[in-house]
Amino acid sequence: AGAARLELSELRPGELTSQAVAWSQSPEVPVELDPDLAGVVIRADKRRLVRVLANLLDNARKYGGGATRVEVRRVPSGIQFAVEDGGAGVPSEERELIFDRFSRGAGSNRRAGSEGVGLGLSLVAEHVALHKGRVWVEDRIDDQPGARFVVELPVAWGEPLEPGPEEDVP
C-alpha cells in the first residue's frame, strides 16, 4: 500500500469542531472556542480531522461516562483540540499503550457493551501524525475525575501547514 496522502483544504478550527461534534454521537457536548482563534484558518485534511475528533467524542461516550466538554485553543506551537470526559480516567501506565493498534485500556474491558477491537485511538494517532501533530491523554485540568484527550497540530501562523505552490493574489 502507498503512503497515505492528506487532502488539504482551508479550515476554521471552530467549524471543524462543530462538524465533528454533530457527526459524533455526542451532539449535546459544549464546545469552548478560544477567542484568539477568531479568523484563523488552517490547512488540514478535513475528513481525517473530523474523524479524529468524532472518535475521541465517541470514546468519551463509550468509556468515559460521556464527553463533558470540547476545548479548542491557540497555543504557541499551533492549535490544541481537547476532549474531556467524566469517567475514571486512564491510568498512567496505559497512557502510551492505548494509542497502539489492537490495544484497549484495562478499564474498557469492564464496561458493559464496549465491543471495540482497539483500533480507534491508533487511527486517531495515525491521522494526527500525518498532520505532523501529536496526541496524548492526561488528567482533566479542573481536578474533576476523568480524562482529557489532547490533539495538538503545529501551525506556523499565516503559513500553510505544508508548503505549496505560490498563488497569485488578486
Buried (B, 14 or more C-beta within 10 A) or exposed (E): EEEEEBEBEEBBBBEBBBBBBEBBEBEEBEBEBBEEBEEBBBBBBBEBBBBBBBBBBBBBBBBBBBBBBBBBBBBEEBBBBBBBBBBBBBEEEBBEBBBEEEBBBEBBEEBEEEEEEBBBBBBBBBBBEBBEBBBBBBBBEEEEEBBBBBBBBBBEEEEBBEEEEEEEEE
